[in-house]
């Protein structure tokens, strides 16, 4: 899936900080990216609209996009 700039989505992943799966509302910006760490971990950096800041999901994650969201 290719996200467009300013597109919003829901992302669900296991957050080690919280010790459970979490779901957040995210926004794709120019600073967002999907990448592999030097240690070989799959990473996804997104803008978290729920907490007003950039976050990085590590490992497996699920993204859902619904219709035209602004």
Backbone as XML, in Angstrom:
<?xml version="1.0"?>
<chain id="A" units="angstrom">
  <residue number="1" name="UNK">
    <atom name="N" x="0.842" y="-1.168" z="0.000"/>
    <atom name="CA" x="0.000" y="0.000" z="0.000"/>
    <atom name="C" x="0.892" y="1.238" z="0.000"/>
  </residue>
  <residue number="2" name="UNK">
    <atom name="N" x="0.536" y="2.221" z="-0.799"/>
    <atom name="CA" x="1.282" y="3.475" z="-0.848"/>
    <atom name="C" x="0.393" y="4.580" z="-0.283"/>
  </residue>
  <residue number="3" name="UNK">
    <atom name="N" x="0.860" y="5.208" z="0.785"/>
    <atom name="CA" x="0.121" y="6.308" z="1.390"/>
    <atom name="C" x="0.516" y="7.617" z="0.728"/>
  </residue>
  <residue number="4" name="UNK">
    <atom name="N" x="-0.451" y="8.507" z="0.584"/>
    <atom name="CA" x="-0.218" y="9.819" z="0.002"/>
    <atom name="C" x="-0.024" y="10.843" z="1.115"/>
  </residue>
  <residue number="5" name="UNK">
    <atom name="N" x="0.696" y="11.926" z="0.835"/>
    <atom name="CA" x="0.924" y="12.986" z="1.810"/>
    <atom name="C" x="-0.415" y="13.503" z="2.336"/>
  </residue>
  <residue number="6" name="UNK">
    <atom name="N" x="-0.503" y="13.676" z="3.645"/>
    <atom name="CA" x="-1.685" y="14.140" z="4.389"/>
    <atom name="C" x="-2.799" y="13.095" z="4.511"/>
  </residue>
  <residue number="7" name="UNK">
    <atom name="N" x="-2.578" y="11.886" z="4.039"/>
    <atom name="CA" x="-3.569" y="10.828" z="4.171"/>
    <atom name="C" x="-3.582" y="10.347" z="5.626"/>
  </residue>
  <residue number="8" name="UNK">
    <atom name="N" x="-4.772" y="10.130" z="6.175"/>
    <atom name="CA" x="-4.879" y="9.633" z="7.543"/>
    <atom name="C" x="-5.249" y="8.159" z="7.523"/>
  </residue>
  <residue number="9" name="UNK">
    <atom name="N" x="-4.911" y="7.475" z="8.618"/>
    <atom name="CA" x="-5.102" y="6.031" z="8.693"/>
    <atom name="C" x="-5.122" y="5.609" z="10.158"/>
  </residue>
  <residue number="10" name="UNK">
    <atom name="N" x="-5.511" y="4.380" z="10.402"/>
    <atom name="CA" x="-5.411" y="3.746" z="11.718"/>
    <atom name="C" x="-4.279" y="2.744" z="11.639"/>
  </residue>
  <residue number="11" name="UNK">
    <atom name="N" x="-3.442" y="2.717" z="12.663"/>
    <atom name="CA" x="-2.341" y="1.747" z="12.721"/>
    <atom name="C" x="-2.439" y="1.001" z="14.053"/>
  </residue>
  <residue number="12" name="UNK">
    <atom name="N" x="-2.286" y="-0.303" z="13.983"/>
    <atom name="CA" x="-2.317" y="-1.157" z="15.170"/>
    <atom name="C" x="-1.020" y="-1.955" z="15.205"/>
  </residue>
  <residue number="13" name="UNK">
    <atom name="N" x="-0.381" y="-1.954" z="16.358"/>
    <atom name="CA" x="0.870" y="-2.693" z="16.528"/>
    <atom name="C" x="1.120" y="-2.944" z="18.006"/>
  </residue>
  <residue number="14" name="UNK">
    <atom name="N" x="2.054" y="-3.859" z="18.284"/>
    <atom name="CA" x="2.427" y="-4.149" z="19.658"/>
    <atom name="C" x="3.427" y="-3.095" z="20.120"/>
  </residue>
  <residue number="15" name="UNK">
    <atom name="N" x="3.085" y="-2.369" z="21.174"/>
    <atom name="CA" x="3.963" y="-1.333" z="21.717"/>
    <atom name="C" x="4.636" y="-1.871" z="22.978"/>
  </residue>
  <residue number="16" name="UNK">
    <atom name="N" x="5.935" y="-2.066" z="22.898"/>
    <atom name="CA" x="6.678" y="-2.581" z="24.058"/>
    <atom name="C" x="6.521" y="-1.652" z="25.257"/>
  </residue>
  <residue number="17" name="UNK">
    <atom name="N" x="6.482" y="-0.347" z="25.012"/>
    <atom name="CA" x="6.330" y="0.637" z="26.087"/>
    <atom name="C" x="5.061" y="0.393" z="26.903"/>
  </residue>
  <residue number="18" name="UNK">
    <atom name="N" x="3.980" y="-0.002" z="26.222"/>
    <atom name="CA" x="2.695" y="-0.231" z="26.883"/>
    <atom name="C" x="2.464" y="-1.698" z="27.231"/>
  </residue>
  <residue number="19" name="UNK">
    <atom name="N" x="3.267" y="-2.583" z="26.656"/>
    <atom name="CA" x="3.118" y="-4.010" z="26.914"/>
    <atom name="C" x="1.857" y="-4.619" z="26.329"/>
  </residue>
  <residue number="20" name="UNK">
    <atom name="N" x="1.329" y="-4.014" z="25.253"/>
    <atom name="CA" x="0.107" y="-4.517" z="24.610"/>
    <atom name="C" x="-0.016" y="-3.933" z="23.206"/>
  </residue>
  <residue number="21" name="UNK">
    <atom name="N" x="-1.003" y="-4.445" z="22.464"/>
    <atom name="CA" x="-1.304" y="-3.895" z="21.150"/>
    <atom name="C" x="-2.048" y="-2.573" z="21.331"/>
  </residue>
  <residue number="22" name="UNK">
    <atom name="N" x="-1.682" y="-1.583" z="20.532"/>
    <atom name="CA" x="-2.347" y="-0.287" z="20.583"/>
    <atom name="C" x="-2.797" y="0.090" z="19.173"/>
  </residue>
  <residue number="23" name="UNK">
    <atom name="N" x="-3.821" y="0.927" z="19.099"/>
    <atom name="CA" x="-4.298" y="1.470" z="17.830"/>
    <atom name="C" x="-4.242" y="2.977" z="17.933"/>
  </residue>
  <residue number="24" name="UNK">
    <atom name="N" x="-3.661" y="3.597" z="16.931"/>
    <atom name="CA" x="-3.521" y="5.048" z="16.884"/>
    <atom name="C" x="-4.019" y="5.570" z="15.541"/>
  </residue>
  <residue number="25" name="UNK">
    <atom name="N" x="-4.413" y="6.835" z="15.517"/>
    <atom name="CA" x="-4.748" y="7.513" z="14.275"/>
    <atom name="C" x="-3.480" y="8.199" z="13.793"/>
  </residue>
  <residue number="26" name="UNK">
    <atom name="N" x="-3.078" y="7.896" z="12.584"/>
    <atom name="CA" x="-1.844" y="8.451" z="12.049"/>
    <atom name="C" x="-2.073" y="9.290" z="10.816"/>
  </residue>
  <residue number="27" name="UNK">
    <atom name="N" x="-1.070" y="10.072" z="10.482"/>
    <atom name="CA" x="-1.096" y="10.894" z="9.278"/>
    <atom name="C" x="0.249" y="10.731" z="8.575"/>
  </residue>
  <residue number="28" name="UNK">
    <atom name="N" x="0.197" y="10.554" z="7.259"/>
    <atom name="CA" x="1.406" y="10.403" z="6.471"/>
    <atom name="C" x="1.898" y="11.783" z="6.062"/>
  </residue>
  <residue number="29" name="UNK">
    <atom name="N" x="3.146" y="12.113" z="6.412"/>
    <atom name="CA" x="3.752" y="13.405" z="6.067"/>
    <atom name="C" x="5.072" y="13.159" z="5.336"/>
  </residue>
  <residue number="30" name="UNK">
    <atom name="N" x="5.728" y="14.236" z="4.943"/>
    <atom name="CA" x="7.010" y="14.128" z="4.241"/>
    <atom name="C" x="8.086" y="13.486" z="5.117"/>
  </residue>
  <residue number="31" name="UNK">
    <atom name="N" x="7.940" y="13.553" z="6.449"/>
    <atom name="CA" x="8.931" y="12.980" z="7.359"/>
    <atom name="C" x="8.667" y="11.505" z="7.682"/>
  </residue>
  <residue number="32" name="UNK">
    <atom name="N" x="7.561" y="10.980" z="7.239"/>
    <atom name="CA" x="7.207" y="9.578" z="7.526"/>
    <atom name="C" x="7.952" y="8.648" z="6.573"/>
  </residue>
  <residue number="33" name="UNK">
    <atom name="N" x="8.169" y="7.418" z="7.059"/>
    <atom name="CA" x="8.829" y="6.438" z="6.198"/>
    <atom name="C" x="8.674" y="5.037" z="6.750"/>
  </residue>
  <residue number="34" name="UNK">
    <atom name="N" x="8.846" y="4.076" z="5.860"/>
    <atom name="CA" x="8.913" y="2.667" z="6.220"/>
    <atom name="C" x="10.345" y="2.256" z="5.927"/>
  </residue>
  <residue number="35" name="UNK">
    <atom name="N" x="11.014" y="1.619" z="6.900"/>
    <atom name="CA" x="12.435" y="1.360" z="6.739"/>
    <atom name="C" x="12.886" y="0.176" z="7.573"/>
  </residue>
  <residue number="36" name="UNK">
    <atom name="N" x="14.140" y="-0.207" z="7.362"/>
    <atom name="CA" x="14.749" y="-1.314" z="8.100"/>
    <atom name="C" x="15.885" y="-0.735" z="8.941"/>
  </residue>
  <residue number="37" name="UNK">
    <atom name="N" x="15.887" y="-1.054" z="10.227"/>
    <atom name="CA" x="16.935" y="-0.561" z="11.126"/>
    <atom name="C" x="18.259" y="-1.276" z="10.830"/>
  </residue>
  <residue number="38" name="UNK">
    <atom name="N" x="19.332" y="-0.748" z="11.388"/>
    <atom name="CA" x="20.644" y="-1.395" z="11.225"/>
    <atom name="C" x="20.645" y="-2.793" z="11.821"/>
  </residue>
  <residue number="39" name="UNK">
    <atom name="N" x="19.762" y="-3.021" z="12.817"/>
    <atom name="CA" x="19.652" y="-4.337" z="13.450"/>
    <atom name="C" x="18.723" y="-5.273" z="12.672"/>
  </residue>
  <residue number="40" name="UNK">
    <atom name="N" x="18.165" y="-4.791" z="11.532"/>
    <atom name="CA" x="17.300" y="-5.631" z="10.704"/>
    <atom name="C" x="15.834" y="-5.609" z="11.086"/>
  </residue>
  <residue number="41" name="UNK">
    <atom name="N" x="15.430" y="-4.703" z="11.968"/>
    <atom name="CA" x="14.024" y="-4.591" z="12.390"/>
    <atom name="C" x="13.217" y="-3.789" z="11.367"/>
  </residue>
  <residue number="42" name="UNK">
    <atom name="N" x="12.002" y="-4.249" z="11.065"/>
    <atom name="CA" x="11.096" y="-3.520" z="10.192"/>
    <atom name="C" x="10.479" y="-2.376" z="11.010"/>
  </residue>
  <residue number="43" name="UNK">
    <atom name="N" x="10.588" y="-1.136" z="10.517"/>
    <atom name="CA" x="10.100" y="0.040" z="11.229"/>
    <atom name="C" x="9.173" y="0.867" z="10.346"/>
  </residue>
  <residue number="44" name="UNK">
    <atom name="N" x="8.233" y="1.562" z="11.001"/>
    <atom name="CA" x="7.278" y="2.425" z="10.300"/>
    <atom name="C" x="7.122" y="3.696" z="11.123"/>
  </residue>
  <residue number="45" name="UNK">
    <atom name="N" x="7.627" y="4.814" z="10.618"/>
    <atom name="CA" x="7.537" y="6.091" z="11.314"/>
    <atom name="C" x="6.357" y="6.873" z="10.747"/>
  </residue>
  <residue number="46" name="UNK">
    <atom name="N" x="5.490" y="7.358" z="11.642"/>
    <atom name="CA" x="4.269" y="8.064" z="11.246"/>
    <atom name="C" x="4.000" y="9.202" z="12.222"/>
  </residue>
  <residue number="47" name="UNK">
    <atom name="N" x="3.128" y="10.142" z="11.827"/>
    <atom name="CA" x="2.733" y="11.218" z="12.726"/>
    <atom name="C" x="1.494" y="10.754" z="13.483"/>
  </residue>
  <residue number="48" name="UNK">
    <atom name="N" x="1.579" y="10.698" z="14.797"/>
    <atom name="CA" x="0.500" y="10.230" z="15.673"/>
    <atom name="C" x="-0.436" y="11.398" z="15.985"/>
  </residue>
  <residue number="49" name="UNK">
    <atom name="N" x="-1.631" y="11.381" z="15.403"/>
    <atom name="CA" x="-2.611" y="12.448" z="15.638"/>
    <atom name="C" x="-3.203" y="12.393" z="17.040"/>
  </residue>
  <residue number="50" name="UNK">
    <atom name="N" x="-3.174" y="11.222" z="17.681"/>
    <atom name="CA" x="-3.714" y="11.087" z="19.041"/>
    <atom name="C" x="-2.798" y="11.754" z="20.068"/>
  </residue>
  <residue number="51" name="UNK">
    <atom name="N" x="-1.489" y="11.741" z="19.811"/>
    <atom name="CA" x="-0.517" y="12.281" z="20.767"/>
    <atom name="C" x="0.320" y="13.425" z="20.208"/>
  </residue>
  <residue number="52" name="UNK">
    <atom name="N" x="-0.023" y="13.887" z="19.014"/>
    <atom name="CA" x="0.637" y="15.040" z="18.389"/>
    <atom name="C" x="2.154" y="14.940" z="18.349"/>
  </residue>
  <residue number="53" name="UNK">
    <atom name="N" x="2.643" y="13.874" z="17.733"/>
    <atom name="CA" x="4.081" y="13.704" z="17.585"/>
    <atom name="C" x="4.401" y="12.499" z="16.732"/>
  </residue>
  <residue number="54" name="UNK">
    <atom name="N" x="5.636" y="12.403" z="16.307"/>
    <atom name="CA" x="6.061" y="11.261" z="15.499"/>
    <atom name="C" x="6.317" y="10.048" z="16.384"/>
  </residue>
  <residue number="55" name="UNK">
    <atom name="N" x="5.919" y="8.884" z="15.885"/>
    <atom name="CA" x="6.111" y="7.617" z="16.575"/>
    <atom name="C" x="6.655" y="6.612" z="15.570"/>
  </residue>
  <residue number="56" name="UNK">
    <atom name="N" x="7.290" y="5.570" z="16.062"/>
    <atom name="CA" x="7.790" y="4.507" z="15.193"/>
    <atom name="C" x="7.285" y="3.169" z="15.696"/>
  </residue>
  <residue number="57" name="UNK">
    <atom name="N" x="6.591" y="2.465" z="14.804"/>
    <atom name="CA" x="6.124" y="1.107" z="15.098"/>
    <atom name="C" x="7.226" y="0.148" z="14.675"/>
  </residue>
  <residue number="58" name="UNK">
    <atom name="N" x="7.484" y="-0.864" z="15.507"/>
    <atom name="CA" x="8.524" y="-1.852" z="15.217"/>
    <atom name="C" x="7.887" y="-3.216" z="15.038"/>
  </residue>
  <residue number="59" name="UNK">
    <atom name="N" x="8.343" y="-3.951" z="14.055"/>
    <atom name="CA" x="7.831" y="-5.298" z="13.822"/>
    <atom name="C" x="6.574" y="-5.267" z="12.971"/>
  </residue>
  <residue number="60" name="UNK">
    <atom name="N" x="5.643" y="-6.155" z="13.282"/>
    <atom name="CA" x="4.414" y="-6.257" z="12.504"/>
    <atom name="C" x="3.430" y="-5.171" z="12.903"/>
  </residue>
  <residue number="61" name="UNK">
    <atom name="N" x="2.741" y="-4.651" z="11.927"/>
    <atom name="CA" x="1.707" y="-3.645" z="12.168"/>
    <atom name="C" x="0.630" y="-3.794" z="11.107"/>
  </residue>
  <residue number="62" name="UNK">
    <atom name="N" x="-0.551" y="-3.265" z="11.388"/>
    <atom name="CA" x="-1.667" y="-3.304" z="10.461"/>
    <atom name="C" x="-2.162" y="-1.884" z="10.258"/>
  </residue>
  <residue number="63" name="UNK">
    <atom name="N" x="-2.326" y="-1.487" z="9.001"/>
    <atom name="CA" x="-2.806" y="-0.146" z="8.657"/>
    <atom name="C" x="-4.136" y="-0.281" z="7.938"/>
  </residue>
  <residue number="64" name="UNK">
    <atom name="N" x="-5.100" y="0.570" z="8.309"/>
    <atom name="CA" x="-6.369" y="0.610" z="7.602"/>
    <atom name="C" x="-6.673" y="2.058" z="7.225"/>
  </residue>
  <residue number="65" name="UNK">
    <atom name="N" x="-7.061" y="2.220" z="5.966"/>
    <atom name="CA" x="-7.422" y="3.525" z="5.416"/>
    <atom name="C" x="-8.854" y="3.414" z="4.952"/>
  </residue>
  <residue number="66" name="UNK">
    <atom name="N" x="-9.676" y="4.374" z="5.335"/>
    <atom name="CA" x="-11.097" y="4.325" z="4.952"/>
    <atom name="C" x="-11.507" y="5.587" z="4.218"/>
  </residue>
  <residue number="67" name="UNK">
    <atom name="N" x="-11.866" y="5.435" z="2.982"/>
    <atom name="CA" x="-12.415" y="6.551" z="2.210"/>
    <atom name="C" x="-11.524" y="7.782" z="2.199"/>
  </residue>
  <residue number="68" name="UNK">
    <atom name="N" x="-12.147" y="8.920" z="1.972"/>
    <atom name="CA" x="-11.449" y="10.201" z="1.890"/>
    <atom name="C" x="-11.498" y="10.880" z="3.244"/>
  </residue>
  <residue number="69" name="UNK">
    <atom name="N" x="-10.418" y="10.766" z="4.013"/>
    <atom name="CA" x="-10.358" y="11.370" z="5.343"/>
    <atom name="C" x="-9.545" y="12.647" z="5.265"/>
  </residue>
  <residue number="70" name="UNK">
    <atom name="N" x="-9.949" y="13.680" z="5.976"/>
    <atom name="CA" x="-9.195" y="14.933" z="5.972"/>
    <atom name="C" x="-8.630" y="15.227" z="7.321"/>
  </residue>
</chain>
